[in-house]
Amino acid sequence: MEDQSSPVWIRRLILHSKESLAMGRFHIFTDGGGAYRWRLVAPNGKIIADSGEGYTSKQSCLEGIAAVKAHAQGAEIVTDTPGIQA
């Protein structure tokens, strides 16, 4: 049953995340202080990214995930190491 308490775009984000499980998944959890955090878990179970910050609500955590998904695809790779090209 679909959760009707969340905005449509968040329900679509969750559905899309479930459908793309073979590519990895976002895992939302609460830390020891009660803040919401996310981890991006690869298909092999390894954590490949995390929120880096705690969110005060699950809603804001979901918005953080949506921002990563929106901005990561096609993001420029830069390096500050001289002589190394990205």
N, C-alpha and C positions, 0 to 999 in steps of 0.2 A: 504494500500500500504506500502510495506517495505521500510524503509529508507536506501538507498544505499550509503549514505555518511559515514556511520560508518563501521568499520571493521566487518568481518563476525562473529567473536567471540562475539562482543558486541551485534550484532543483535540477535544472539542465546541466549545470556544472557537475553536480554529484552523479547524475545519470551518465554523462560523458566520461567521467572518471571511472565509473564501473565498467563501461564498455571498452575503455582503453587499458584494462588491467594488464594485458600482455605487454604494454609499454611501460608499466610501472603504476604506482598508486600513491595518492596522498593519504597519509595516516594522521588523523587529528587525535590529540590526546591532551590531558591536563597534566601539568607539572606539579611538583611538590608544593608550590605556592598557590595552586588553583588556577593558574593562567592557562589558556588554550595555546597550543603549539601545533605545528604540522611538521611532518617528515615526508620527503619524497623517497619512496622505496622502489628500487629496481626489481625487475622480475626475479632476479636471483636472491632477493631478500636483503640486499645491502642498501644501507641508507646513503643516498647520493646528494641530498640537500636537506636543509632544515630551515625553519622560520627565522632562527637567529634572535627572535624576540618572543615574549609572551603577549597574548592578546587578552583583553578583559572579557570578551564575549566570544562565543562560538561564531556568531555572525561576522565579527571583524576578522576572525581567523579564516573563515571561508572567503571573505573579500581579499585577504592577503594571498590565498591560493589562486583566486581568479586573476589577481594582478600579475603573479608569476607566470601563469599560463598565457596571459595576454602579451606580456613583454619578453618572455624568454625565446619564443619562436622567432628566429631571424635576428636575434640580438647580436650586436657586434662583439667580437672577441678582441680584447686589447691586452697588451703586456707592458710592464714598465721595466722589463729586463733588457738592457742594451744588447743589440745584436740578435735578439730572438724575435722572429716574426710570428704573429698569431695565425 
